Amino acid sequence: MRSLNNDSLEYDASVDASTFETMEKNVAEQYAQVAQVFQDAGLTDSTTELSDAQVVKQGPHGPFVRFATAKVAPFALDTVSQAMWKGAQKRAVRNMKYLEGTTTEGDGSVVYLKTECMLQDDSVGARGISVLLRGVCRRYVEPDRIVLVWEGRGDWPKNYSRSHPSSVPIRERGYCVVQTVQSEKVKGRRDAAPLSLFQTCICMTPGLSAGIDMDSPECLDMLSDSVIPSYRKILDARDQMLENALLDEMIQSKMRGPLRR
């Protein structure tokens, strides 16, 4: 997948309202699922770095691809919170009137996303397929950690749907927890540089035809051999964007003084 348009798109209530409403409800439910999702992905009580991708055959809605990552970065929690949320807000849908959530402890902030990306498909020519991407991301700031949950959906263009009438949307559900950790080498040192642990689990269901048997060996092989490598590139690009945002935020925070989450 390569980006077709990095800019956010304008809100259109006639086509976006119901989709955003459904995703916002789903995201609210995802917050209560974080502990179970992390346990299933092997992220619970682990402070070691991890990078895992696998096909989960027994999902609630059939097979899906699960990406689980954990990494430690030399940034304070305040810096991480600001950088991640600013990155999301830059891609927020334009001209949508809604009440922004607060960022007090135990509460959440929400941002609505809308953009386009290009999916490569040799059957439709070199240009590929323009897929409309919409998503809802909510942030919860807790006393000792930051939790982000999101749902994203990619809808096929109408001309593609007409030729593939049973095509279903691409769906992504994401869970991210960021918390402060201390290295064994620097525990007890007041001058120790801050460290943050990022733990992320992304569950991705590809937009295949509803008539395809997702449990078939051919489909499962396709998820392993094609979907995982392709989606990994997308996640790597996101990580690079976050690293750049963290560096920018760290520089800005030093210039303007301490920040509150």
N, C-alpha and C positions, 0 to 999 in steps of 0.2 A: 504494500500500500504506500502511496506517496501523496503528499498533501496537495490538494487542488487550490485551496484558499485558506490562508492562515488567519484571515480576518473573520470576526464574528458576523453572523447574519442577523437581519432584522426579525423581530417577533411578528408573527401573523396569527392572530387569535383563532381564525377559522380553521387552521391546520395544526397549530401548536398547543392550544389550550388544553385539550383533552389528554394529549400525550404527556405534557409536563405535569398535569394533575395526577395522572396515574403513576408516573415515575416518582413524584414527590412522596406519595403514600408508600411506595415500595422502599424508598430510601429511609423513611422513618422506621420501617420495620427492620431494615438491615442493621440499624444501630444495636438492636437487641440480639442480633445474630453474631456479633463480632467474636465473642468468646467461643462459640461452637465452631464457627468457620476456621478460626485460628487453630483450634484443637485438631480439627480434621486435616488441616494443612501442615501440622507439625510445628507451628509457630509458638505454641503456648509455653511459657516459662523457659524460653530459649533466648540467650543473648549472643549467640554465635551467628556468624554470617551464613546466609543460605541463599541458594538460587535453584529453584526446582520448577519443572514444568511437566505435567502429565495429563493424560486423558482419564477422566473419572467416568467410569461406565455406569455407575448406579446413582445418577443424579436424580433429584425430584422430578425433573422434566426431561429425563433422558441423559445421554452422555454429554459432557462438556469438557472444555480444557481449563485446567487450573494452574495458574502461575503463583508461586509463593516465593517471596524474597525477604531477606533480612540483611541489613547492612548498618554499620556504625559510621557516622560522619562527624567531623570535628566542628560542630556548630551547636550553639545554644538553642534551647527549645523555643525561646522567643523569636530568634532569627528564623528558625524553621517555620514557625507558625505564620509569620509575616510573608515569607517568600512563597510558600505553597498557596496561600490564599490570594495573594496578589496575582500569581500566575493563573489561577482559576478565574479571577475577576476580569483579567484582560481578554478572556474568551467568552465573556458573558454575552447573552443575546442582547441585541440593541433594541431600544424603544419599548421595553417591556416594563409596565408599571406594576411594581409589587413592593411589599414592605420588607425591607432587609431585616434579617434576624439579628439578634444581639450576640455578643461573644462573651457573655458572662459565664461563670463556671456552671456546668451542668446544662447549659443552653446551647442552641445551635445557630449557625449562620448558613444561609442557603444561597446558591448561585445557579442560574439556569444557563446552559450552554447550547449553542447552535452554530454549526459550521458545515463545510463540505470536505469530503476526501475522495480521492480517486482510487478505485480498486482495479487492479490489472486483470483483464480477462481476454485471452486471445480470441475467443469466439465472437467478440464484439469489436475487434479492431485494436489498433495500437493505443488509442487514447484511453481505452478502458471504460469503467462505469463510474459515474459521479454518484456518490452515496451521501444522502443527507444524514448528518450526525446530530443528535440532540441528547442532552443529558442533564441530570440534576445532581449537584454535589452539596453535601451538608457537612459542616464542621462542628464538632463538639469540643469545647475547651474545658477539660477537667483539671482538678488540682495538681495532678502529677503527670498528665499526658494529654495529647491531642489526638482526637479520633476523627477521621474523614471517611465517609461512606458515599458512594455514588452509584448511579445507574446510567448507562449510556445505551442508546439505540441507534442503529443504522438502518435506514429505510431505502430499499431499492427504488430507482427512478420509475416513473409510470410506464415508460416505453419498455423497460426491462420486465416489469411485473406483468405487462400484457402478454409478453412472449413466454414468461415463466409464471403462470397464474398462481402456482402454489408456493411461491417464494415467501419465506418468512424473514422478519427483521433480524439483523445481527444484534445480539444483546451482550452487554458487559455489566457485571456487578463487581464493584470494588470496595475493599476494606483496607484502611491504613491506620496504623497506630504509631505515634512517635512519642518517645519518652526519653528522659535523661538517664544516662548510664555512667558508671565510673570504671575506668580501667583498674585492674588489680595493681598495676605498677604505680598508680598515682593516688590511690585511696588515702584520704587523710591530708593531702596537700591542698592548701587553700589556693595556691597559684596554679592548680592544674587546669588545663584547657577543657572547656565543656565538650561533652560528647553526647550525641543523640542517636538512639537506636530507631531505625525505620523498619517496620514490619508491614508487609503488604501482601494481600491475597486478592487476586483477580480471577473471577470465574467468567469465562467467555464462551458463548454459544454462537457458532457461525450461522449466517443466514442461508441455510440450505433449503432446498425444496421440501415442503411439508410431506411430499410423497416418498422421500428417501428414508430407508430404514437406517436410523442412526446407530442401531446395534449391530449392523452387518460388519463383518471383518473388513470389507473394502472401505466403509465409511470411517471406521476406527483407525485404519491405517492412514487414511487421508488426514485425519485430525492430527496424528502424530508426525507425519512426514511433511505436510504442507502448512497446516494452520499454525502449529507451534513455532516453526522457524519464521514464518511471515509476521506473526504477532509479536514475536520476540524483538524484531526490528523496531516495531512501534514503541514497545516498552523501553527499549534502549534509548530511543530518541526522546522519550519523556524524561528519562533519568538525566540525560544531558541537559535538557532545558531546565530541570530542577536544580542541577548543580550550578548552572550559570546564574539562576535566580538567587540561589543561596549566597554565592560570592558577591553579587550586587547588593543584596540585603545586608550582608555583613559589613561591607564598606559603608553603606548609607547609615547603618545603625551606629557605627563608630563616629560618624560625622555629627549625628544629631543627639547622641547620648542614649541612655538606657530606654528600652521600650517596654510597654506592658503588653501582654498577650491579649 
